[in-house]
Amino acid sequence: MSITKFRFRLEPVLQRRADQAAAAEQALALAHNRYNQLLIILNDTRQRLEKTFQSGDLKKLDLFMSRQFSFYRMSLNKKIIKQKKDLNEAARLVENKRNEAVRARQEQQVLEKLKEHGLNNFKREMALREQKEIDEMSLATYQRRDKSL
């Protein structure tokens, strides 16, 4: 009775798909971190703009300072618009990376299912071979006993 091991022929491909899935997950995490950073920056800019409206000393400012304050607000508004665009782009990137990660994981799972199916077939085949060997040994023993009678 020879002992044979199960060998999945697509194991290198499965390993490559697993590596691709891990890389896709890592890329998703990086994209999500970037999104969170941009969100924090946007919220900070919004808070700075909100503080400019909460200042009670606006009436005490002279014309020059009032104008500077107005330019500062416009600058913050432009910055918020740009940061929103950047945030939307980062959100699209996160969604793309999420889709890539899902696709890579699905491709890996397909190969894992094939491997599992192959292993189950191998186990069935080995059980049949073992049963055949046992039957042959039993038959040989029976025939020897039958000859001796």
C-alpha positions in Angstrom: 0.0 0.0 0.0 1.7 3.2 -1.2 1.1 6.5 0.5 0.4 9.3 -1.9 -0.2 12.9 -1.0 -2.8 15.2 -2.6 -1.2 17.7 -4.9 -3.2 20.6 -6.2 -1.8 21.5 -9.6 -3.0 25.1 -9.4 -1.4 25.8 -6.0 1.0 28.4 -7.5 -2.0 30.2 -9.1 -3.9 30.0 -5.8 -0.9 31.4 -3.9 -0.7 34.3 -6.4 -4.4 35.0 -6.1 -4.0 35.0 -2.3 -1.1 37.5 -2.6 -3.2 39.6 -5.0 -6.1 39.6 -2.5 -3.9 40.6 0.3 -2.4 43.4 -1.8 -5.9 44.6 -2.8 -6.9 44.7 0.9 -3.8 46.7 1.7 -4.5 49.2 -1.1 -8.1 49.5 0.1 -6.8 50.3 3.7 -4.4 52.9 2.3 -7.2 54.5 0.2 -9.5 54.5 3.2 -6.8 56.1 5.4 -6.3 58.8 2.8 -10.1 59.4 2.7 -10.2 59.8 6.5 -7.2 62.3 6.4 -9.0 64.4 3.8 -12.2 64.3 5.8 -10.4 65.6 8.9 -8.7 68.4 6.9 -12.1 69.4 5.4 -13.8 69.4 8.8 -10.9 71.5 10.2 -11.3 74.1 7.4 -15.1 74.2 7.9 -14.5 74.9 11.6 -12.1 77.7 10.8 -14.7 79.2 8.5 -17.4 78.8 11.2 -15.3 80.6 13.7 -15.0 83.6 11.4 -18.8 84.0 11.6 -18.9 83.6 15.4 -16.4 86.4 16.0 -18.3 89.2 17.8 -15.6 91.8 17.2 -16.4 92.2 13.4 -18.1 95.6 14.0 -15.0 96.9 15.7 -12.7 96.2 12.7 -11.7 99.1 10.4 -12.4 98.9 6.7 -9.0 97.4 5.8 -9.3 94.6 8.4 -12.9 94.0 7.5 -11.9 93.5 3.9 -9.0 91.2 4.9 -11.5 89.2 6.9 -13.8 88.9 3.9 -10.9 87.7 1.7 -9.9 85.2 4.3 -13.5 83.8 4.3 -13.5 83.6 0.5 -10.2 81.8 0.6 -11.6 79.3 3.1 -14.7 78.8 0.9 -12.5 78.1 -2.1 -10.4 75.7 0.0 -13.5 73.9 1.1 -14.7 73.5 -2.5 -11.3 72.0 -3.5 -11.2 69.8 -0.4 -14.7 68.5 -1.2 -13.6 67.6 -4.7 -10.5 65.9 -3.3 -12.7 64.0 -0.8 -15.1 62.9 -3.5 -12.2 61.6 -5.6 -10.8 59.8 -2.6 -14.3 58.3 -2.0 -14.3 57.0 -5.7 -10.9 55.6 -5.2 -12.0 53.8 -2.0 -14.9 52.3 -3.9 -12.7 51.2 -6.8 -10.2 49.6 -4.3 -13.1 47.9 -2.5 -14.4 46.5 -5.8 -10.9 45.3 -6.7 -10.5 43.7 -3.3 -13.8 41.9 -3.6 -12.9 40.7 -7.1 -9.5 39.4 -6.0 -11.0 37.6 -3.0 -13.7 36.0 -5.2 -11.0 34.8 -7.6 -9.1 33.3 -4.7 -12.2 31.7 -3.4 -12.9 30.0 -6.7 -9.5 28.4 -6.7 -10.0 27.4 -3.0 -13.3 25.7 -4.0 -11.5 23.9 -6.8 -8.8 22.7 -4.4 -11.4 21.6 -1.9 -13.3 19.7 -4.6 -10.0 18.1 -5.8 -9.1 17.1 -2.2 -12.5 15.5 -1.7 -12.2 13.6 -5.0 -8.7 12.5 -3.9 -10.0 11.2 -0.5 -12.8 9.3 -2.2 -10.3 7.8 -4.7 -7.9 6.8 -1.9 -10.7 5.2 0.1 -11.7 3.2 -3.0 -8.1 2.1 -3.5 -7.8 1.1 0.1 -11.0 -0.8 0.0 -9.9 -2.5 -3.2 -6.6 -3.5 -1.5 -8.4 -4.8 1.5 -10.8 -6.8 -0.8 -7.8 -8.2 -2.7 -6.0 -9.3 0.5 -9.2 -10.8 1.8 -9.7 -12.7 -1.5 -6.1 -13.9 -1.5 -6.5 -15.1 2.1 -9.7 -16.8 1.3 -8.2 -18.5 -1.8 -5.2 -19.7 0.2 -7.4 -21.1 2.9 -9.7 -22.6 0.2 -6.6 -24.3 -1.4 -5.5 -25.7 1.9 -8.8 -27.4 2.4 
